[in-house]
Amino acid sequence: MTSARSHKDSGPLRRTGRTIGRALKTPFTGTARGIRKATHAHGAGESGLGKLIELHAVNGAGDVMITIALASTVFFSVPTDEARGRVALYLAVTMAPFTLLAPVIGPLLDHLPHGRRAAMAGAMLARAVLALTMAGAVATGGLELYPAALGVLVCSKAYGVVRSAVVPRLLPPRFSLVKANSRVTLAGLLATGVAAPIGAGLQTIGSGWPLYGACAIFVGGTVLAFTLPHKVDSAKGERKARLALPQGVTGARPATKRNGRGGSAGRRERNGEKRPGLRSVGPSVLNGLQANTAHRALSGFLIFFLAFLLREQPLSGQSAAVSLGIVGVAAGAGNAIGTAVGSWLRARGPEAIVAAVLALALGIAVLAALFFSTVMVAALSATAGFTQALSKLSLDAMIQRDVPEEVRTSAFARSETVLQMAWVIGGGIGIALPLNGVLGMSVAAGILALGAATSVRGLLSAARRGSPHPRVA
């Protein structure tokens, strides 16, 4: 009798428990379904682009965890003078070798066309292991923190290069490359925004906790990388792109079919012509790359210069932490808006867009140098984020339009490597420069002016002349 009564009473309890469990689980499962629906919309799920979007979100979340741990250890935990020395050491041990390694990343990955999923998974797994190494180093202050940080940086950039090469393989029908990159980039930005406060909360528990979180995230990314479609590893129809101008080529050549022995690729080989390089398709891509180099150098410069300037000379009425937060939020918001606008514009006339945003950034930098203030610093940060995002999306559109398919994925790898090197150089300038706001904004304007002098004329000429290739819509 007692057993029967107990079983009878436990029935409602079990039902109540299941109801409570479903209620607690619904927000998470509902959110997961909503995210999956958004990332897989418009054919992205069927093509595999949705999985790449999710992988990039994981990548962004893990990177921001490591950034928080490094910033707290190298920058915020010591006085300003000592912090400058630590960051200089960080740059010397990580960024300087990276400038030597970066040119090798693209050519090395050219030899892995059949192992792109493994390359991205390897970059994720390596960062997971390095995050554990760094977790011990931040607690003891050991020098092993710096070579581990170099490894994380190299793996992060290698992942970025492979991702850029993979996107064209996963485009859904009637889906432009600029739209695909916009969606991937927005996913990374959103994941960064979600993970940043979580990382800050973990930092309050202990200096190594954000790195433990990064390790867990990257392990998940390692598994997710292998769920990408097998066509990611296909190298059908590809060749390696070169940044040198083939002899005798002075202008753009119309795009033609390149598949099969009887196509243009076969004819070029039979006639002894050299393989196409980035310059063989006209000046637009190279001019766009030069303009983007200026934007990326400006980004690296502002990150390091403003980090020290605002710590020693906060914005009027604000603490150093709040000042850095204002600048960071402004840059992030500008980047997100630029990405959204790029998707909306669909990159019609990308040469004109690149020239226009470079002129906009230069104008704001000049105003920031002439009228240095809180408002102008925030405005330049937001503008730099906006113009860098929009200019990069337009460059992607030009590569898709002008670079033959057989070298397009390699071209993405090479251009991304050049842009990462520009970021490193800009960061080095920001570290070396005296902490004078007007001087810093003048240097920022000079970086952009140099980019404009080398690229705007060619971009506008190409925009007026038009392209022999169809516009990317």
Backbone torsions as a table, in degrees:
resi	resn	phi	psi	omega
1	MET	NA	-44.8	-178.8
2	THR	-63.7	-40.7	179.8
3	SER	-64.9	-41.1	179.5
4	ALA	-65.8	-39.9	-179.7
5	ARG	-67.0	-39.1	179.4
6	SER	-64.6	-41.4	179.0
7	HIS	-65.3	-38.0	179.8
8	LYS	-66.0	-38.7	-178.6
9	ASP	-72.6	-30.1	-176.3
10	SER	-74.5	-20.8	179.2
11	GLY	-58.1	-54.7	177.2
12	PRO	-60.1	-34.1	179.8
13	LEU	-65.4	-42.4	177.9
14	ARG	-63.8	-42.3	179.0
15	ARG	-63.3	-41.0	177.7
16	THR	-63.3	-41.3	178.8
17	GLY	-63.1	-43.3	178.3
18	ARG	-63.3	-39.2	179.3
19	THR	-62.9	-45.2	179.0
20	ILE	-64.3	-40.8	179.0
21	GLY	-61.1	-44.3	178.1
22	ARG	-63.9	-38.4	-179.4
23	ALA	-64.7	-39.5	-180.0
24	LEU	-72.8	-32.9	-176.1
25	LYS	-81.8	-26.3	-174.3
26	THR	-57.0	-45.6	179.6
27	PRO	-57.2	-38.0	-177.7
28	PHE	-75.1	-46.3	179.2
29	THR	-66.6	-37.0	177.4
30	GLY	-64.8	-41.3	177.3
31	THR	-63.6	-43.3	179.8
32	ALA	-61.7	-42.3	178.4
33	ARG	-64.8	-39.0	178.8
34	GLY	-64.4	-41.1	178.4
35	ILE	-65.3	-44.7	179.8
36	ARG	-62.0	-39.4	179.3
37	LYS	-64.1	-40.0	-179.3
38	ALA	-69.5	-43.6	-176.8
39	THR	-73.1	-24.0	-177.9
40	HIS	-101.0	10.7	-176.5
41	ALA	-73.3	159.1	174.9
42	HIS	57.1	38.4	176.0
43	GLY	85.8	-1.1	-178.8
44	ALA	-67.1	-30.0	178.1
45	GLY	-67.5	-44.1	-178.9
46	GLU	-68.8	-35.3	-176.9
47	SER	-80.7	-19.4	-175.6
48	GLY	99.3	-6.7	179.3
49	LEU	-63.5	-33.9	179.5
50	GLY	-58.7	-40.7	178.7
51	LYS	-67.1	-36.1	176.8
52	LEU	-67.0	-38.2	176.8
53	ILE	-59.8	-45.4	179.5
54	GLU	-65.6	-38.7	178.3
55	LEU	-63.3	-40.1	180.0
56	HIS	-68.7	-33.6	175.2
57	ALA	-63.2	-42.8	176.8
58	VAL	-61.2	-42.7	179.2
59	ASN	-60.0	-45.6	179.8
60	GLY	-63.7	-40.1	179.6
61	ALA	-64.7	-43.4	179.4
62	GLY	-66.1	-41.8	-179.9
63	ASP	-62.7	-40.1	-177.9
64	VAL	-69.9	-31.3	174.8
65	MET	-61.5	-44.8	179.5
66	ILE	-66.7	-39.3	178.8
67	THR	-60.3	-43.3	179.7
68	ILE	-62.3	-44.6	179.9
69	ALA	-63.5	-43.0	180.0
70	LEU	-67.2	-43.5	-179.2
71	ALA	-62.0	-41.5	-179.7
72	SER	-67.6	-34.4	-176.3
73	THR	-83.1	-47.6	-173.3
74	VAL	-84.3	-30.5	-168.1
75	PHE	-111.4	-55.1	-169.8
76	PHE	-83.6	-20.0	-171.2
77	SER	-84.5	-4.2	-176.3
78	VAL	-133.5	163.5	177.0
79	PRO	-60.0	161.8	-173.2
80	THR	-57.1	-46.2	-177.9
81	ASP	-62.1	-44.1	178.5
82	GLU	-67.6	-35.3	178.8
83	ALA	-63.2	-39.3	-180.0
84	ARG	-64.1	-39.6	176.6
85	GLY	-64.7	-40.7	179.9
86	ARG	-65.2	-42.4	-179.7
87	VAL	-68.4	-36.5	175.9
88	ALA	-61.7	-41.7	176.5
89	LEU	-64.2	-41.4	178.3
90	TYR	-58.7	-44.6	179.3
91	LEU	-65.7	-40.7	-177.6
92	ALA	-64.5	-38.8	-174.8
93	VAL	-86.2	-26.1	-176.6
94	THR	-109.9	-54.8	-173.9
95	MET	-71.0	-40.8	-178.3
96	ALA	-62.2	-49.4	174.6
97	PRO	-61.5	-31.3	-179.5
98	PHE	-64.1	-35.1	178.1
99	THR	-62.5	-26.3	176.4
100	LEU	-83.9	-32.6	-178.0
101	LEU	-81.4	-31.8	-174.8
102	ALA	-56.0	-45.0	179.5
103	PRO	-63.3	-19.0	-178.4
104	VAL	-84.5	-24.2	-173.2
105	ILE	-60.6	-49.5	-178.2
106	GLY	-60.5	-54.2	178.6
107	PRO	-59.9	-36.5	179.4
108	LEU	-63.4	-43.9	-178.9
109	LEU	-71.3	-19.9	173.3
110	ASP	-60.5	-26.6	-178.4
111	HIS	-87.2	2.6	-179.5
112	LEU	-118.7	41.7	-177.8
113	PRO	-65.2	-25.1	-178.9
114	HIS	-93.9	3.7	-177.2
115	GLY	-132.8	36.6	-176.7
116	ARG	-69.1	-38.4	177.1
117	ARG	-63.6	-42.8	178.7
118	ALA	-65.0	-36.3	179.2
119	ALA	-64.6	-44.0	178.9
120	MET	-68.2	-40.2	176.8
121	ALA	-63.3	-40.8	178.5
122	GLY	-63.4	-39.7	177.6
123	ALA	-63.9	-37.2	177.5
124	MET	-67.9	-48.5	-176.6
125	LEU	-65.3	-39.4	178.5
126	ALA	-61.6	-41.0	178.6
127	ARG	-68.3	-32.2	175.8
128	ALA	-62.3	-45.3	179.1
129	VAL	-66.2	-43.4	-179.6
130	LEU	-66.0	-33.2	177.1
131	ALA	-62.4	-39.3	176.6
132	LEU	-64.8	-40.8	177.4
133	THR	-61.3	-43.3	-179.6
134	MET	-68.5	-30.3	179.6
135	ALA	-61.5	-38.9	176.1
136	GLY	-72.9	-33.5	-177.4
137	ALA	-71.0	-37.9	-178.7
138	VAL	-68.7	-26.0	178.7
139	ALA	-75.6	-36.7	-177.1
140	THR	-98.4	-13.9	-176.1
141	GLY	74.7	21.8	-177.0
142	GLY	-70.8	154.0	-179.1
143	LEU	-70.4	-14.1	178.8
144	GLU	-64.4	-11.9	176.7
145	LEU	-59.5	-38.7	-171.9
146	TYR	-73.9	-48.9	175.3
147	PRO	-64.0	-31.3	175.9
148	ALA	-65.9	-39.9	177.7
149	ALA	-64.4	-37.5	175.7
150	LEU	-60.9	-44.0	178.7
151	GLY	-61.4	-41.0	178.0
152	VAL	-62.5	-43.2	-179.0
153	LEU	-62.6	-46.3	-179.2
154	VAL	-63.1	-43.6	-180.0
155	CYS	-64.9	-38.2	179.4
156	SER	-64.4	-43.1	-179.4
157	LYS	-71.5	-35.4	176.6
158	ALA	-62.9	-42.1	175.9
159	TYR	-59.0	-44.7	-178.9
160	GLY	-60.9	-39.8	179.6
161	VAL	-65.9	-45.5	179.9
162	VAL	-64.6	-41.0	179.2
163	ARG	-59.5	-43.6	179.3
164	SER	-61.1	-36.3	179.7
165	ALA	-74.6	-25.9	-176.2
166	VAL	-80.4	-34.0	-173.3
167	VAL	-51.6	-46.8	-179.5
168	PRO	-59.5	-24.9	179.5
169	ARG	-74.9	-17.2	-172.3
170	LEU	-115.3	16.7	-178.7
171	LEU	-69.4	127.3	173.3
172	PRO	-69.7	165.4	176.8
173	PRO	-57.7	139.6	178.2
174	ARG	57.2	35.1	-179.3
175	PHE	-120.2	117.8	-178.2
176	SER	-78.8	157.0	179.4
177	LEU	-64.4	-37.7	-179.3
178	VAL	-64.2	-37.4	177.9
179	LYS	-68.7	-41.0	178.6
180	ALA	-62.8	-45.9	179.2
181	ASN	-65.7	-34.2	176.2
182	SER	-61.2	-44.2	-178.3
183	ARG	-67.3	-41.1	178.8
184	VAL	-63.9	-45.6	-178.1
185	THR	-64.8	-42.2	178.8
186	LEU	-61.8	-38.5	177.7
187	ALA	-61.3	-42.2	177.7
188	GLY	-64.0	-40.7	179.4
189	LEU	-65.9	-43.1	179.3
190	LEU	-63.8	-42.6	178.6
191	ALA	-63.6	-37.7	177.3
192	THR	-62.9	-43.5	179.3
193	GLY	-63.3	-34.2	178.8
194	VAL	-76.2	-42.0	-174.9
195	ALA	-75.4	-27.5	-176.1
196	ALA	-59.0	-51.9	178.2
197	PRO	-65.0	-31.5	176.6
198	ILE	-64.9	-43.7	177.6
199	GLY	-63.0	-40.1	177.7
200	ALA	-63.5	-38.6	177.3
201	GLY	-65.7	-41.0	177.1
202	LEU	-64.3	-31.6	179.6
203	GLN	-64.4	-31.8	179.0
204	THR	-69.5	-24.0	177.4
205	ILE	-75.7	-42.4	-179.2
206	GLY	-177.8	154.2	-174.3
207	SER	-65.0	-25.9	-178.7
208	GLY	-89.9	-10.2	-173.8
209	TRP	-65.2	-39.7	175.3
210	PRO	-59.3	-31.5	179.5
211	LEU	-73.8	-34.9	173.0
212	TYR	-63.5	-40.6	176.7
213	GLY	-62.5	-41.5	178.1
214	ALA	-62.5	-40.0	179.1
215	CYS	-59.7	-46.6	-179.8
216	ALA	-62.5	-40.9	-179.5
217	ILE	-64.5	-45.1	-177.5
218	PHE	-69.6	-31.2	174.2
219	VAL	-62.4	-42.8	175.4
220	GLY	-62.3	-38.5	177.5
221	GLY	-65.5	-33.8	177.6
222	THR	-60.1	-45.0	178.9
223	VAL	-67.0	-42.4	-176.7
224	LEU	-64.2	-33.2	-178.5
225	ALA	-61.1	-34.6	-178.6
226	PHE	-79.1	-5.8	176.3
227	THR	-88.2	-5.0	176.4
228	LEU	-64.2	153.7	-179.0
229	PRO	-60.7	152.9	-179.2
230	HIS	-65.1	-22.9	-178.9
231	LYS	-66.1	-15.7	174.5
232	VAL	-59.6	-33.5	-178.1
233	ASP	-88.6	1.7	179.5
234	SER	-79.5	138.4	177.1
235	ALA	-116.6	22.0	-176.6
236	LYS	-60.3	126.3	175.7
237	GLY	79.3	6.8	-176.1
238	GLU	-97.5	153.1	170.2
239	ARG	-137.1	172.9	-179.1
240	LYS	-90.4	135.3	179.3
241	ALA	-88.9	146.4	175.8
242	ARG	-121.0	149.8	179.3
243	LEU	-87.8	0.6	-178.8
244	ALA	-91.2	147.2	177.6
245	LEU	-80.3	119.9	177.2
246	PRO	-60.1	143.9	-176.6
247	GLN	-61.2	131.6	176.8
248	GLY	87.0	-1.1	179.1
249	VAL	-101.7	123.1	-177.1
250	THR	-122.3	-10.9	-177.4
251	GLY	-146.8	-173.2	-177.9
252	ALA	-78.9	149.3	174.9
253	ARG	-120.3	139.4	-178.4
254	PRO	-59.9	147.2	176.8
255	ALA	-73.8	137.6	177.7
256	THR	-134.0	173.0	177.4
257	LYS	-66.3	138.9	-174.3
258	ARG	-127.0	10.0	-177.7
259	ASN	-98.0	142.8	177.0
260	GLY	93.4	157.0	-178.2
261	ARG	-68.6	-25.3	-177.9
262	GLY	-88.5	-0.4	-177.5
263	GLY	-78.4	-172.0	-177.4
264	SER	-65.3	-32.3	178.8
265	ALA	-62.0	-44.5	179.0
266	GLY	-64.2	-41.0	179.3
267	ARG	-63.7	-40.4	179.3
268	ARG	-61.6	-41.9	-179.8
269	GLU	-65.6	-41.6	-179.2
270	ARG	-66.7	-33.7	-178.6
271	ASN	-84.6	-3.3	177.8
272	GLY	79.2	15.1	179.5
273	GLU	-74.7	152.7	179.6
274	LYS	-75.9	155.7	179.3
275	ARG	-63.6	147.7	-179.2
276	PRO	-67.6	142.3	174.7
277	GLY	-120.1	-176.5	-176.6
278	LEU	-62.7	-34.7	-177.8
279	ARG	-77.8	-16.6	-175.5
280	SER	-72.4	-7.7	-178.4
281	VAL	-108.5	12.8	177.1
282	GLY	109.9	170.1	-172.2
283	PRO	-82.1	-14.1	-173.0
284	SER	-58.9	-45.4	-177.8
285	VAL	-64.3	-44.2	-179.3
286	LEU	-67.1	-41.2	177.0
287	ASN	-65.2	-39.2	176.6
288	GLY	-64.4	-36.9	177.8
289	LEU	-67.1	-39.2	177.1
290	GLN	-62.7	-42.8	178.2
291	ALA	-64.4	-42.4	179.3
292	ASN	-67.1	-30.5	175.6
293	THR	-61.3	-40.1	177.6
294	ALA	-64.3	-43.7	178.5
295	HIS	-61.6	-43.6	-177.4
296	ARG	-69.5	-38.2	175.8
297	ALA	-63.3	-39.3	177.2
298	LEU	-62.3	-40.7	179.5
299	SER	-60.5	-48.9	178.3
300	GLY	-62.1	-39.9	179.5
301	PHE	-62.8	-49.1	-176.9
302	LEU	-64.7	-38.5	-179.6
303	ILE	-58.0	-50.5	-174.8
304	PHE	-80.2	-40.5	-178.3
305	PHE	-66.6	-48.3	-178.2
306	LEU	-69.0	-29.1	178.1
307	ALA	-59.4	-44.1	179.3
308	PHE	-79.4	-41.3	-178.0
309	LEU	-60.4	-46.2	-175.6
310	LEU	-75.9	-22.3	174.2
311	ARG	-71.2	-38.2	-179.4
312	GLU	-88.0	-33.2	-179.3
313	GLN	-130.2	78.9	-177.5
314	PRO	-60.5	159.6	174.9
315	LEU	-60.5	148.9	-172.2
316	SER	-55.1	124.9	177.5
317	GLY	80.6	5.4	-176.4
318	GLN	-124.6	155.9	174.0
319	SER	-79.2	169.6	-179.7
320	ALA	-63.0	-42.8	-179.2
321	ALA	-63.1	-43.3	179.5
322	VAL	-66.0	-39.4	179.3
323	SER	-61.8	-45.9	177.9
324	LEU	-64.8	-36.8	177.8
325	GLY	-63.4	-41.8	179.3
326	ILE	-60.6	-46.9	-179.0
327	VAL	-65.3	-43.1	-179.9
328	GLY	-63.8	-43.3	179.0
329	VAL	-65.4	-41.0	179.3
330	ALA	-61.8	-43.7	179.8
331	ALA	-66.1	-43.2	179.3
332	GLY	-64.0	-41.9	178.6
333	ALA	-64.8	-41.7	177.8
334	GLY	-62.0	-40.3	178.7
335	ASN	-63.2	-44.3	-179.9
336	ALA	-64.4	-42.3	179.9
337	ILE	-65.2	-41.9	178.5
338	GLY	-61.5	-39.9	178.2
339	THR	-64.6	-43.4	179.5
340	ALA	-65.1	-42.7	179.3
341	VAL	-64.5	-38.5	178.1
342	GLY	-60.4	-41.0	177.5
343	SER	-67.3	-37.2	-179.4
344	TRP	-69.4	-40.7	-179.3
345	LEU	-71.8	-22.5	-179.6
346	ARG	58.4	23.0	170.7
347	ALA	58.0	34.4	173.1
348	ARG	-72.9	128.7	-177.0
349	GLY	62.8	56.6	-174.2
350	PRO	-62.9	-29.8	178.1
351	GLU	-60.2	-45.4	179.9
352	ALA	-64.6	-36.6	179.1
353	ILE	-64.9	-46.5	-179.6
354	VAL	-61.2	-44.7	179.7
355	ALA	-64.1	-40.7	-177.8
356	ALA	-66.2	-45.3	-177.4
357	VAL	-71.3	-30.3	175.6
358	LEU	-66.7	-41.9	176.4
359	ALA	-63.8	-39.4	178.0
360	LEU	-61.7	-48.3	-179.7
361	ALA	-62.1	-40.7	178.8
362	LEU	-63.3	-43.0	179.1
363	GLY	-61.2	-43.2	179.6
364	ILE	-67.8	-37.0	178.3
365	ALA	-64.7	-40.5	177.3
366	VAL	-63.5	-43.3	177.9
367	LEU	-63.7	-38.4	178.6
368	ALA	-65.1	-33.9	177.4
369	ALA	-72.0	-37.6	-178.5
370	LEU	-77.8	-35.9	-175.4
371	PHE	-128.1	62.1	-175.7
372	PHE	-62.3	123.8	-178.3
373	SER	-163.1	174.7	178.0
374	THR	-58.6	-46.4	-177.4
375	VAL	-62.5	-42.5	-176.3
376	MET	-71.7	-34.5	176.8
377	VAL	-64.5	-45.4	178.2
378	ALA	-64.3	-39.4	-179.9
379	ALA	-64.8	-41.1	179.4
380	LEU	-67.3	-39.1	178.7
381	SER	-62.7	-45.7	179.2
382	ALA	-65.0	-42.0	179.9
383	THR	-64.9	-40.8	179.2
384	ALA	-62.1	-42.3	177.2
385	GLY	-64.3	-42.7	-179.7
386	PHE	-64.1	-50.0	-174.7
387	THR	-71.2	-34.9	178.1
388	GLN	-63.9	-44.1	-179.3
389	ALA	-64.4	-47.1	-176.7
390	LEU	-68.7	-37.7	179.2
391	SER	-67.7	-39.6	179.6
392	LYS	-66.6	-39.6	177.8
393	LEU	-64.2	-37.3	178.4
394	SER	-69.2	-37.5	175.4
395	LEU	-62.5	-41.5	176.8
396	ASP	-58.2	-40.7	-179.8
397	ALA	-65.2	-38.6	179.2
398	MET	-67.4	-38.3	177.6
399	ILE	-64.6	-42.3	179.2
400	GLN	-62.9	-37.7	-176.0
401	ARG	-79.1	-41.3	-168.8
402	ASP	-102.1	-25.2	-175.7
403	VAL	-89.4	127.6	179.4
404	PRO	-56.5	148.4	-176.1
405	GLU	-58.8	-31.2	-175.8
406	GLU	-70.0	-15.4	177.2
407	VAL	-124.3	6.4	-171.2
408	ARG	-66.3	-45.0	-178.3
409	THR	-65.7	-37.4	176.0
410	SER	-65.3	-36.9	179.5
411	ALA	-62.3	-39.6	176.9
412	PHE	-61.4	-42.1	-179.8
413	ALA	-62.9	-44.8	-177.9
414	ARG	-67.1	-43.8	-178.2
415	SER	-65.8	-37.9	179.1
416	GLU	-65.2	-37.5	177.7
417	THR	-63.5	-43.4	178.2
418	VAL	-60.7	-42.5	-178.8
419	LEU	-66.8	-37.1	178.4
420	GLN	-67.0	-37.1	176.4
421	MET	-63.8	-38.7	178.2
422	ALA	-62.6	-39.0	178.5
423	TRP	-62.4	-41.3	179.6
424	VAL	-63.8	-44.7	-179.9
425	ILE	-63.0	-44.1	177.7
426	GLY	-61.2	-40.8	177.9
427	GLY	-63.2	-39.5	177.8
428	GLY	-62.3	-39.6	176.7
429	ILE	-63.4	-41.6	180.0
430	GLY	-62.1	-34.7	178.6
431	ILE	-71.6	-41.0	-174.2
432	ALA	-76.5	-21.3	-172.5
433	LEU	-75.1	139.9	173.4
434	PRO	-59.6	150.7	-174.9
435	LEU	-82.1	75.4	177.3
436	ASN	-127.0	119.0	-173.3
437	GLY	-59.5	-47.0	-178.5
438	VAL	-63.8	-42.4	178.4
439	LEU	-62.1	-43.6	-179.5
440	GLY	-62.1	-44.8	179.5
441	MET	-66.9	-31.4	176.6
442	SER	-67.1	-40.3	176.9
443	VAL	-64.9	-40.5	177.4
444	ALA	-59.2	-43.7	177.7
445	ALA	-64.1	-36.0	179.1
446	GLY	-65.9	-39.0	177.6
447	ILE	-60.5	-45.3	-179.6
448	LEU	-69.5	-36.9	179.0
449	ALA	-63.6	-38.5	177.4
450	LEU	-64.0	-42.2	177.2
451	GLY	-63.4	-39.8	179.5
452	ALA	-66.6	-39.3	-178.1
453	ALA	-64.8	-30.9	-176.6
454	THR	-92.1	-12.6	-171.0
455	SER	-130.4	-31.7	-169.9
456	VAL	-63.8	-43.1	-178.2
457	ARG	-60.0	-46.2	179.2
458	GLY	-64.5	-38.6	179.1
459	LEU	-64.4	-44.3	-179.1
460	LEU	-68.2	-37.3	177.2
461	SER	-63.3	-42.7	179.0
462	ALA	-66.1	-36.3	179.2
463	ALA	-66.3	-39.2	178.7
464	ARG	-70.8	-38.0	-177.0
465	ARG	-73.6	-29.4	-177.1
466	GLY	83.0	164.5	-177.6
467	SER	-107.7	140.7	173.8
468	PRO	-70.8	-9.0	-178.9
469	HIS	-98.6	151.9	178.1
470	PRO	-66.8	144.9	178.3
471	ARG	-65.6	147.8	175.7
472	VAL	-84.5	122.6	-178.6
473	ALA	-111.7	NA	NA
